[in-house]
Amino acid sequence: MKNQIQVPFIGDKQVTWFYEHNKSVKLVDNYTFKSTLRYVGFSRGRSALNIEWLDLSNNKTYHSGMSLLDESLKGNNNPSVSEIAQIFQIEGEFTFKKQGTSILLTYAK
């Protein structure tokens, strides 16, 4: 269930995994939020490729798996895209999911 996930943050940056003894990590109960996110880039996780997003409303950074980027580019959740230059910007309602040992951003269904 979504509500059982705790999302790790270090400052304003959501991290995909963490060591439990890391005192700088703040765990936040999973939540759903509406926002506009801009594609920043990607990073390699422990066993996956993660997509980095910037929340334009509060400058927080989130990570998702490739499936969120794939859904967005295919228009499966009708992202608001009016120009080619905005293709890496998505708008919608988001939450977090556990995938393996990672906590990743996803569309709220």
C-alpha positions in Angstrom: 0.0 0.0 0.0 1.2 3.6 -0.8 0.6 4.8 2.8 3.0 2.2 4.3 6.0 3.7 2.4 8.3 6.2 4.0 10.1 8.5 1.6 13.7 9.4 2.4 14.9 13.1 2.0 18.2 14.8 2.6 17.3 18.5 2.7 15.1 19.2 -0.3 16.4 16.2 -2.3 14.5 12.9 -2.3 16.9 10.1 -2.2 16.2 6.6 -3.7 17.8 4.6 -0.9 19.8 5.3 2.3 21.7 3.7 5.1 19.5 3.5 8.3 22.3 5.0 10.4 22.6 8.2 8.3 21.3 10.9 10.7 20.9 13.5 7.9 18.0 11.5 6.3 14.5 12.5 7.2 11.8 9.9 6.6 8.4 11.4 5.5 5.2 9.3 5.2 4.2 8.8 1.6 1.9 11.5 0.2 0.3 12.6 -3.0 0.9 16.0 -4.5 0.0 18.0 -7.6 2.8 19.8 -9.3 4.8 20.6 -12.5 8.1 18.8 -12.7 11.0 19.5 -15.1 13.3 16.7 -16.3 16.8 17.4 -15.0 18.8 14.3 -16.0 19.4 10.7 -14.9 21.6 8.9 -12.5 22.5 5.2 -12.0 21.0 3.6 -9.0 22.2 0.4 -7.3 20.7 -1.7 -10.1 18.6 0.8 -12.2 18.6 4.0 -14.1 16.8 6.8 -12.2 15.3 9.9 -13.7 15.8 13.2 -11.7 12.9 15.8 -11.7 12.8 19.4 -10.3 9.6 20.5 -8.7 9.0 24.0 -10.2 6.8 25.1 -7.2 9.3 24.4 -4.4 12.7 23.5 -6.0 12.6 20.0 -4.4 14.3 17.2 -6.4 12.6 13.8 -6.9 13.6 10.6 -8.6 11.6 8.2 -10.7 12.2 5.1 -12.6 12.2 5.0 -16.4 8.5 4.0 -16.5 7.3 7.5 -15.4 9.4 9.1 -18.2 8.1 6.6 -20.6 4.4 7.2 -19.6 5.0 11.0 -19.9 6.6 10.9 -23.3 3.8 8.6 -24.6 1.2 10.9 -23.2 -0.5 8.2 -21.2 -1.5 10.6 -18.4 -2.2 13.5 -20.8 0.7 15.7 -19.6 0.3 19.3 -20.6 2.7 19.8 -23.5 2.2 22.8 -25.7 5.6 23.1 -27.4 8.5 20.7 -28.2 10.7 22.7 -25.7 8.4 21.7 -22.9 8.6 18.0 -23.6 10.7 17.4 -20.5 8.2 19.1 -18.2 5.3 17.1 -16.8 2.3 18.1 -14.8 0.1 15.9 -12.7 -0.6 14.3 -9.4 2.4 12.3 -8.0 3.2 9.9 -5.2 6.0 7.4 -4.3 6.4 3.7 -4.8 8.8 1.1 -3.6 10.7 -0.7 -6.4 13.2 -3.2 -5.1 15.2 -1.4 -2.5 14.5 2.1 -4.0 11.7 4.6 -3.2 10.7 6.3 -6.5 8.3 8.9 -7.8 5.3 7.7 -9.9 2.0 9.1 -11.1 -0.8 8.8 -8.5 -3.4 6.4 -9.9 
